[in-house]
Amino acid sequence: RVFELMAKADALVLPSVVVENCPGVILEARTVGLPVIASDVGGVSELIDPDGLFQPGDPLGIAQKIHDVVGGKIKSLGKEGLLDVEEYVEVLVR
């Protein structure tokens, strides 16, 4: 059901104020091509379009990024660079 709802959404907003290593919700959003805007904390910057980052606790920054999504300035990175489970296991056993 999560992927169904994500496919209907315009963007995922992740306004975290704590250090995030690899939020699974971002990976889920990428699999359905959903643009992500998120706080620039931890490893988040490695998972999304850099234009989608805002400073933690900055409501005006979030509003600007939502405006940017609507204007088409922030794109999803999609599945590019993601490995499926079989590919990941192959990489590990090499």
A tleap script that builds the chain and sets N, CA, C and O, in Angstrom:
source leaprc.protein.ff14SB
mol = sequence {
  NARG VAL PHE GLU LEU MET ALA LYS ALA ASP
  ALA LEU VAL LEU PRO SER VAL VAL VAL GLU
  ASN CYS PRO GLY VAL ILE LEU GLU ALA ARG
  THR VAL GLY LEU PRO VAL ILE ALA SER ASP
  VAL GLY GLY VAL SER GLU LEU ILE ASP PRO
  ASP GLY LEU PHE GLN PRO GLY ASP PRO LEU
  GLY ILE ALA GLN LYS ILE HIE ASP VAL VAL
  GLY GLY LYS ILE LYS SER LEU GLY LYS GLU
  GLY LEU LEU ASP VAL GLU GLU TYR VAL GLU
  VAL LEU VAL CARG
}
set mol.1.N position { 0.831 -1.198 0.000 }
set mol.1.CA position { 0.000 0.000 0.000 }
set mol.1.C position { 0.878 1.266 0.000 }
set mol.1.O position { 0.501 2.280 -0.588 }
set mol.2.N position { 2.033 1.207 0.651 }
set mol.2.CA position { 2.923 2.375 0.697 }
set mol.2.C position { 3.336 2.789 -0.712 }
set mol.2.O position { 3.295 3.974 -1.045 }
set mol.3.N position { 3.728 1.837 -1.532 }
set mol.3.CA position { 4.171 2.169 -2.884 }
set mol.3.C position { 3.021 2.736 -3.716 }
set mol.3.O position { 3.228 3.622 -4.545 }
set mol.4.N position { 1.820 2.227 -3.493 }
set mol.4.CA position { 0.637 2.736 -4.183 }
set mol.4.C position { 0.403 4.211 -3.831 }
set mol.4.O position { 0.145 5.031 -4.712 }
set mol.5.N position { 0.496 4.535 -2.556 }
set mol.5.CA position { 0.312 5.926 -2.123 }
set mol.5.C position { 1.441 6.822 -2.628 }
set mol.5.O position { 1.204 7.956 -3.043 }
set mol.6.N position { 2.665 6.308 -2.591 }
set mol.6.CA position { 3.794 7.094 -3.080 }
set mol.6.C position { 3.656 7.393 -4.572 }
set mol.6.O position { 4.004 8.481 -5.029 }
set mol.7.N position { 3.150 6.426 -5.319 }
set mol.7.CA position { 2.996 6.622 -6.767 }
set mol.7.C position { 2.006 7.740 -7.079 }
set mol.7.O position { 2.067 8.333 -8.156 }
set mol.8.N position { 1.107 8.031 -6.164 }
set mol.8.CA position { 0.105 9.084 -6.355 }
set mol.8.C position { 0.576 10.441 -5.830 }
set mol.8.O position { -0.034 11.466 -6.136 }
set mol.9.N position { 1.646 10.458 -5.051 }
set mol.9.CA position { 2.114 11.690 -4.410 }
set mol.9.C position { 2.963 12.524 -5.371 }
set mol.9.O position { 3.466 12.022 -6.376 }
set mol.10.N position { 3.107 13.796 -5.042 }
set mol.10.CA position { 3.961 14.698 -5.818 }
set mol.10.C position { 5.391 14.714 -5.304 }
set mol.10.O position { 6.326 14.966 -6.063 }
set mol.11.N position { 5.562 14.442 -4.001 }
set mol.11.CA position { 6.897 14.454 -3.404 }
set mol.11.C position { 6.843 13.821 -2.020 }
set mol.11.O position { 5.783 13.723 -1.401 }
set mol.12.N position { 7.996 13.401 -1.558 }
set mol.12.CA position { 8.158 12.942 -0.181 }
set mol.12.C position { 8.918 14.032 0.561 }
set mol.12.O position { 9.962 14.492 0.098 }
set mol.13.N position { 8.397 14.442 1.704 }
set mol.13.CA position { 9.062 15.448 2.539 }
set mol.13.C position { 9.566 14.745 3.790 }
set mol.13.O position { 8.786 14.133 4.520 }
set mol.14.N position { 10.869 14.830 4.040 }
set mol.14.CA position { 11.480 14.206 5.215 }
set mol.14.C position { 12.174 15.298 6.035 }
set mol.14.O position { 13.366 15.549 5.853 }
set mol.15.N position { 11.426 15.948 6.940 }
set mol.15.CA position { 11.980 17.072 7.704 }
set mol.15.C position { 12.659 16.646 9.003 }
set mol.15.O position { 12.378 17.208 10.062 }
set mol.16.N position { 13.530 15.678 8.931 }
set mol.16.CA position { 14.170 15.143 10.121 }
set mol.16.C position { 15.146 16.139 10.746 }
set mol.16.O position { 15.818 16.894 10.043 }
set mol.17.N position { 15.212 16.128 12.072 }
set mol.17.CA position { 16.185 16.953 12.775 }
set mol.17.C position { 17.235 16.088 13.464 }
set mol.17.O position { 18.105 16.602 14.168 }
set mol.18.N position { 17.153 14.785 13.261 }
set mol.18.CA position { 18.147 13.868 13.821 }
set mol.18.C position { 18.989 13.302 12.680 }
set mol.18.O position { 18.551 13.284 11.530 }
set mol.19.N position { 20.189 12.843 12.998 }
set mol.19.CA position { 21.071 12.298 11.975 }
set mol.19.C position { 20.481 11.004 11.428 }
set mol.19.O position { 20.238 10.048 12.164 }
set mol.20.N position { 20.260 11.000 10.133 }
set mol.20.CA position { 19.724 9.834 9.440 }
set mol.20.C position { 20.852 9.200 8.638 }
set mol.20.O position { 21.558 9.899 7.911 }
set mol.21.N position { 21.028 7.912 8.757 }
set mol.21.CA position { 22.072 7.225 8.015 }
set mol.21.C position { 21.599 6.917 6.600 }
set mol.21.O position { 22.132 7.453 5.628 }
set mol.22.N position { 20.610 6.063 6.492 }
set mol.22.CA position { 20.083 5.644 5.195 }
set mol.22.C position { 18.582 5.391 5.353 }
set mol.22.O position { 18.159 4.242 5.475 }
set mol.23.N position { 17.784 6.447 5.353 }
set mol.23.CA position { 16.349 6.270 5.565 }
set mol.23.C position { 15.715 5.411 4.472 }
set mol.23.O position { 15.769 5.752 3.291 }
set mol.24.N position { 15.118 4.301 4.882 }
set mol.24.CA position { 14.483 3.388 3.931 }
set mol.24.C position { 13.387 4.049 3.127 }
set mol.24.O position { 13.157 3.676 1.977 }
set mol.25.N position { 12.707 5.020 3.706 }
set mol.25.CA position { 11.614 5.684 3.010 }
set mol.25.C position { 12.126 6.422 1.758 }
set mol.25.O position { 11.393 6.540 0.776 }
set mol.26.N position { 13.348 6.908 1.784 }
set mol.26.CA position { 13.916 7.550 0.594 }
set mol.26.C position { 14.151 6.516 -0.493 }
set mol.26.O position { 13.869 6.773 -1.663 }
set mol.27.N position { 14.660 5.359 -0.125 }
set mol.27.CA position { 14.872 4.302 -1.112 }
set mol.27.C position { 13.549 3.851 -1.712 }
set mol.27.O position { 13.464 3.587 -2.912 }
set mol.28.N position { 12.516 3.761 -0.878 }
set mol.28.CA position { 11.182 3.406 -1.374 }
set mol.28.C position { 10.682 4.455 -2.359 }
set mol.28.O position { 10.135 4.114 -3.408 }
set mol.29.N position { 10.865 5.716 -2.028 }
set mol.29.CA position { 10.423 6.797 -2.916 }
set mol.29.C position { 11.149 6.729 -4.256 }
set mol.29.O position { 10.543 6.945 -5.305 }
set mol.30.N position { 12.423 6.435 -4.223 }
set mol.30.CA position { 13.189 6.347 -5.466 }
set mol.30.C position { 12.689 5.229 -6.362 }
set mol.30.O position { 12.707 5.363 -7.585 }
set mol.31.N position { 12.245 4.132 -5.773 }
set mol.31.CA position { 11.788 3.007 -6.604 }
set mol.31.C position { 10.532 3.339 -7.395 }
set mol.31.O position { 10.266 2.706 -8.417 }
set mol.32.N position { 9.752 4.321 -6.943 }
set mol.32.CA position { 8.555 4.724 -7.692 }
set mol.32.C position { 8.751 6.071 -8.399 }
set mol.32.O position { 7.801 6.623 -8.955 }
set mol.33.N position { 9.972 6.597 -8.376 }
set mol.33.CA position { 10.265 7.845 -9.072 }
set mol.33.C position { 9.729 9.086 -8.394 }
set mol.33.O position { 9.481 10.095 -9.054 }
set mol.34.N position { 9.545 9.028 -7.080 }
set mol.34.CA position { 8.994 10.148 -6.325 }
set mol.34.C position { 10.115 11.102 -5.913 }
set mol.34.O position { 11.071 10.668 -5.270 }
set mol.35.N position { 10.029 12.383 -6.261 }
set mol.35.CA position { 11.040 13.337 -5.797 }
set mol.35.C position { 11.023 13.427 -4.269 }
set mol.35.O position { 9.977 13.298 -3.634 }
set mol.36.N position { 12.203 13.651 -3.700 }
set mol.36.CA position { 12.336 13.738 -2.251 }
set mol.36.C position { 12.956 15.081 -1.899 }
set mol.36.O position { 13.940 15.509 -2.502 }
set mol.37.N position { 12.355 15.740 -0.905 }
set mol.37.CA position { 12.991 16.898 -0.292 }
set mol.37.C position { 13.202 16.528 1.174 }
set mol.37.O position { 12.316 15.964 1.815 }
set mol.38.N position { 14.381 16.853 1.695 }
set mol.38.CA position { 14.724 16.372 3.029 }
set mol.38.C position { 15.748 17.266 3.702 }
set mol.38.O position { 16.478 18.015 3.053 }
set mol.39.N position { 15.778 17.165 5.024 }
set mol.39.CA position { 16.793 17.860 5.817 }
set mol.39.C position { 18.178 17.331 5.450 }
set mol.39.O position { 18.364 16.137 5.219 }
set mol.40.N position { 19.126 18.231 5.404 }
set mol.40.CA position { 20.508 17.862 5.097 }
set mol.40.C position { 21.179 17.348 6.367 }
set mol.40.O position { 21.945 18.059 7.018 }
set mol.41.N position { 20.870 16.089 6.704 }
set mol.41.CA position { 21.433 15.450 7.896 }
set mol.41.C position { 21.974 14.080 7.523 }
set mol.41.O position { 21.398 13.384 6.688 }
set mol.42.N position { 23.080 13.697 8.143 }
set mol.42.CA position { 23.633 12.361 7.941 }
set mol.42.C position { 23.868 12.026 6.479 }
set mol.42.O position { 24.422 12.820 5.718 }
set mol.43.N position { 23.427 10.811 6.100 }
set mol.43.CA position { 23.647 10.318 4.747 }
set mol.43.C position { 22.566 10.679 3.752 }
set mol.43.O position { 22.606 10.216 2.613 }
set mol.44.N position { 21.606 11.490 4.147 }
set mol.44.CA position { 20.495 11.842 3.267 }
set mol.44.C position { 20.995 12.463 1.963 }
set mol.44.O position { 20.460 12.174 0.893 }
set mol.45.N position { 22.007 13.305 2.046 }
set mol.45.CA position { 22.506 14.009 0.853 }
set mol.45.C position { 23.047 13.053 -0.200 }
set mol.45.O position { 23.152 13.421 -1.370 }
set mol.46.N position { 23.389 11.842 0.191 }
set mol.46.CA position { 23.905 10.866 -0.765 }
set mol.46.C position { 22.791 10.145 -1.516 }
set mol.46.O position { 23.055 9.434 -2.486 }
set mol.47.N position { 21.551 10.323 -1.074 }
set mol.47.CA position { 20.438 9.549 -1.626 }
set mol.47.C position { 19.473 10.342 -2.490 }
set mol.47.O position { 18.657 9.756 -3.202 }
set mol.48.N position { 19.554 11.683 -2.440 }
set mol.48.CA position { 18.578 12.484 -3.174 }
set mol.48.C position { 19.267 13.536 -4.028 }
set mol.48.O position { 20.467 13.778 -3.899 }
set mol.49.N position { 18.476 14.162 -4.912 }
set mol.49.CA position { 18.937 15.293 -5.714 }
set mol.49.C position { 19.404 16.379 -4.737 }
set mol.49.O position { 18.633 16.776 -3.863 }
set mol.50.N position { 20.636 16.865 -4.861 }
set mol.50.CA position { 21.135 17.890 -3.933 }
set mol.50.C position { 20.250 19.139 -3.863 }
set mol.50.O position { 20.240 19.836 -2.849 }
set mol.51.N position { 19.514 19.418 -4.930 }
set mol.51.CA position { 18.611 20.565 -4.928 }
set mol.51.C position { 17.436 20.371 -3.978 }
set mol.51.O position { 16.726 21.327 -3.667 }
set mol.52.N position { 17.224 19.126 -3.508 }
set mol.52.CA position { 16.113 18.833 -2.614 }
set mol.52.C position { 16.451 18.955 -1.140 }
set mol.52.O position { 15.618 18.649 -0.287 }
set mol.53.N position { 17.654 19.395 -0.831 }
set mol.53.CA position { 18.081 19.497 0.577 }
set mol.53.C position { 17.737 20.853 1.183 }
set mol.53.O position { 17.832 21.885 0.519 }
set mol.54.N position { 17.339 20.836 2.447 }
set mol.54.CA position { 17.132 22.071 3.209 }
set mol.54.C position { 17.729 21.880 4.597 }
set mol.54.O position { 17.971 20.749 5.019 }
set mol.55.N position { 17.963 22.961 5.298 }
set mol.55.CA position { 18.551 22.885 6.635 }
set mol.55.C position { 17.509 22.388 7.644 }
set mol.55.O position { 16.343 22.775 7.571 }
set mol.56.N position { 17.924 21.536 8.580 }
set mol.56.CA position { 16.985 21.028 9.592 }
set mol.56.C position { 16.325 22.176 10.359 }
set mol.56.O position { 16.978 23.157 10.715 }
set mol.57.N position { 15.034 22.039 10.605 }
set mol.57.CA position { 14.310 23.030 11.388 }
set mol.57.C position { 14.031 24.339 10.669 }
set mol.57.O position { 13.767 25.352 11.316 }
set mol.58.N position { 14.084 24.336 9.336 }
set mol.58.CA position { 13.898 25.563 8.559 }
set mol.58.C position { 12.590 25.504 7.762 }
set mol.58.O position { 12.586 25.037 6.623 }
set mol.59.N position { 11.479 25.972 8.348 }
set mol.59.CA position { 10.192 25.880 7.653 }
set mol.59.C position { 10.146 26.664 6.338 }
set mol.59.O position { 9.478 26.238 5.396 }
set mol.60.N position { 10.834 27.786 6.261 }
set mol.60.CA position { 10.867 28.539 5.004 }
set mol.60.C position { 11.639 27.773 3.934 }
set mol.60.O position { 11.295 27.819 2.753 }
set mol.61.N position { 12.682 27.070 4.360 }
set mol.61.CA position { 13.449 26.234 3.435 }
set mol.61.C position { 12.599 25.097 2.888 }
set mol.61.O position { 12.677 24.772 1.704 }
set mol.62.N position { 11.788 24.493 3.753 }
set mol.62.CA position { 10.882 23.425 3.317 }
set mol.62.C position { 9.880 23.992 2.309 }
set mol.62.O position { 9.647 23.393 1.259 }
set mol.63.N position { 9.297 25.130 2.625 }
set mol.63.CA position { 8.317 25.749 1.726 }
set mol.63.C position { 8.931 26.041 0.365 }
set mol.63.O position { 8.296 25.816 -0.666 }
set mol.64.N position { 10.164 26.541 0.356 }
set mol.64.CA position { 10.835 26.837 -0.912 }
set mol.64.C position { 11.058 25.565 -1.716 }
set mol.64.O position { 10.866 25.555 -2.931 }
set mol.65.N position { 11.462 24.496 -1.047 }
set mol.65.CA position { 11.705 23.233 -1.753 }
set mol.65.C position { 10.406 22.645 -2.300 }
set mol.65.O position { 10.406 22.059 -3.383 }
set mol.66.N position { 9.299 22.790 -1.566 }
set mol.66.CA position { 7.999 22.340 -2.084 }
set mol.66.C position { 7.661 23.135 -3.345 }
set mol.66.O position { 7.200 22.572 -4.338 }
set mol.67.N position { 7.890 24.422 -3.297 }
set mol.67.CA position { 7.674 25.277 -4.471 }
set mol.67.C position { 8.554 24.803 -5.637 }
set mol.67.O position { 8.102 24.777 -6.782 }
set mol.68.N position { 9.795 24.432 -5.350 }
set mol.68.CA position { 10.720 23.960 -6.385 }
set mol.68.C position { 10.245 22.640 -7.002 }
set mol.68.O position { 10.392 22.428 -8.205 }
set mol.69.N position { 9.678 21.757 -6.181 }
set mol.69.CA position { 9.141 20.493 -6.712 }
set mol.69.C position { 8.006 20.795 -7.683 }
set mol.69.O position { 7.962 20.253 -8.787 }
set mol.70.N position { 7.098 21.656 -7.268 }
set mol.70.CA position { 5.953 22.017 -8.116 }
set mol.70.C position { 6.442 22.627 -9.436 }
set mol.70.O position { 5.852 22.399 -10.493 }
set mol.71.N position { 7.510 23.392 -9.358 }
set mol.71.CA position { 8.080 24.019 -10.550 }
set mol.71.C position { 8.956 23.103 -11.381 }
set mol.71.O position { 9.505 23.529 -12.397 }
set mol.72.N position { 9.098 21.845 -10.964 }
set mol.72.CA position { 9.889 20.884 -11.727 }
set mol.72.C position { 11.391 21.015 -11.565 }
set mol.72.O position { 12.151 20.450 -12.352 }
set mol.73.N position { 11.828 21.756 -10.552 }
set mol.73.CA position { 13.265 21.976 -10.359 }
set mol.73.C position { 13.952 20.846 -9.584 }
set mol.73.O position { 15.180 20.762 -9.570 }
set mol.74.N position { 13.171 19.984 -8.945 }
set mol.74.CA position { 13.734 18.878 -8.167 }
set mol.74.C position { 13.205 17.581 -8.750 }
set mol.74.O position { 11.996 17.389 -8.878 }
set mol.75.N position { 14.115 16.702 -9.099 }
set mol.75.CA position { 13.749 15.444 -9.740 }
set mol.75.C position { 14.114 14.262 -8.847 }
set mol.75.O position { 14.965 14.365 -7.964 }
set mol.76.N position { 13.457 13.156 -9.098 }
set mol.76.CA position { 13.826 11.916 -8.428 }
set mol.76.C position { 15.066 11.346 -9.095 }
set mol.76.O position { 15.224 11.459 -10.310 }
set mol.77.N position { 15.941 10.739 -8.318 }
set mol.77.CA position { 17.080 10.040 -8.897 }
set mol.77.C position { 16.665 8.672 -9.410 }
set mol.77.O position { 17.453 7.980 -10.055 }
set mol.78.N position { 15.416 8.277 -9.121 }
set mol.78.CA position { 14.895 6.999 -9.599 }
set mol.78.C position { 15.691 5.824 -9.067 }
set mol.78.O position { 16.301 5.891 -7.999 }
set mol.79.N position { 15.671 4.762 -9.825 }
set mol.79.CA position { 16.349 3.532 -9.404 }
set mol.79.C position { 17.829 3.538 -9.764 }
set mol.79.O position { 18.563 2.626 -9.382 }
set mol.80.N position { 18.273 4.555 -10.492 }
set mol.80.CA position { 19.672 4.614 -10.911 }
set mol.80.C position { 20.604 4.539 -9.701 }
set mol.80.O position { 20.455 5.293 -8.740 }
set mol.81.N position { 21.542 3.640 -9.763 }
set mol.81.CA position { 22.514 3.489 -8.691 }
set mol.81.C position { 22.078 2.592 -7.550 }
set mol.81.O position { 22.873 2.297 -6.657 }
set mol.82.N position { 20.816 2.151 -7.564 }
set mol.82.CA position { 20.348 1.238 -6.527 }
set mol.82.C position { 20.542 -0.201 -6.987 }
set mol.82.O position { 20.382 -0.503 -8.170 }
set mol.83.N position { 20.879 -1.073 -6.077 }
set mol.83.CA position { 21.042 -2.496 -6.390 }
set mol.83.C position { 19.854 -3.279 -5.855 }
set mol.83.O position { 19.338 -2.983 -4.777 }
set mol.84.N position { 19.419 -4.289 -6.623 }
set mol.84.CA position { 18.404 -5.172 -6.043 }
set mol.84.C position { 19.123 -6.199 -5.176 }
set mol.84.O position { 20.353 -6.239 -5.163 }
set mol.85.N position { 18.395 -7.009 -4.471 }
set mol.85.CA position { 18.987 -7.936 -3.507 }
set mol.85.C position { 19.972 -8.892 -4.174 }
set mol.85.O position { 21.056 -9.125 -3.641 }
set mol.86.N position { 19.615 -9.445 -5.323 }
set mol.86.CA position { 20.508 -10.385 -6.008 }
set mol.86.C position { 21.818 -9.710 -6.401 }
set mol.86.O position { 22.889 -10.289 -6.222 }
set mol.87.N position { 21.744 -8.492 -6.934 }
set mol.87.CA position { 22.958 -7.766 -7.310 }
set mol.87.C position { 23.814 -7.476 -6.084 }
set mol.87.O position { 25.039 -7.589 -6.136 }
set mol.88.N position { 23.174 -7.104 -4.986 }
set mol.88.CA position { 23.888 -6.794 -3.759 }
set mol.88.C position { 24.634 -8.014 -3.231 }
set mol.88.O position { 25.789 -7.909 -2.821 }
set mol.89.N position { 23.981 -9.162 -3.241 }
set mol.89.CA position { 24.621 -10.396 -2.777 }
set mol.89.C position { 25.807 -10.732 -3.674 }
set mol.89.O position { 26.856 -11.139 -3.175 }
set mol.90.N position { 25.664 -10.571 -4.975 }
set mol.90.CA position { 26.775 -10.834 -5.894 }
set mol.90.C position { 27.971 -9.929 -5.584 }
set mol.90.O position { 29.117 -10.378 -5.617 }
set mol.91.N position { 27.707 -8.672 -5.288 }
set mol.91.CA position { 28.777 -7.748 -4.933 }
set mol.91.C position { 29.466 -8.188 -3.654 }
set mol.91.O position { 30.690 -8.110 -3.553 }
set mol.92.N position { 28.695 -8.649 -2.675 }
set mol.92.CA position { 29.265 -9.067 -1.397 }
set mol.92.C position { 30.138 -10.314 -1.517 }
set mol.92.O position { 31.160 -10.419 -0.839 }
set mol.93.N position { 29.746 -11.257 -2.371 }
set mol.93.CA position { 30.499 -12.513 -2.450 }
set mol.93.C position { 31.701 -12.426 -3.364 }
set mol.93.O position { 32.497 -13.364 -3.407 }
set mol.94.N position { 31.862 -11.356 -4.083 }
set mol.94.CA position { 33.033 -11.204 -4.974 }
set mol.94.C position { 34.271 -10.958 -4.174 }
set mol.94.O position { 35.352 -10.806 -4.742 }
savepdb mol mol.pdb
quit
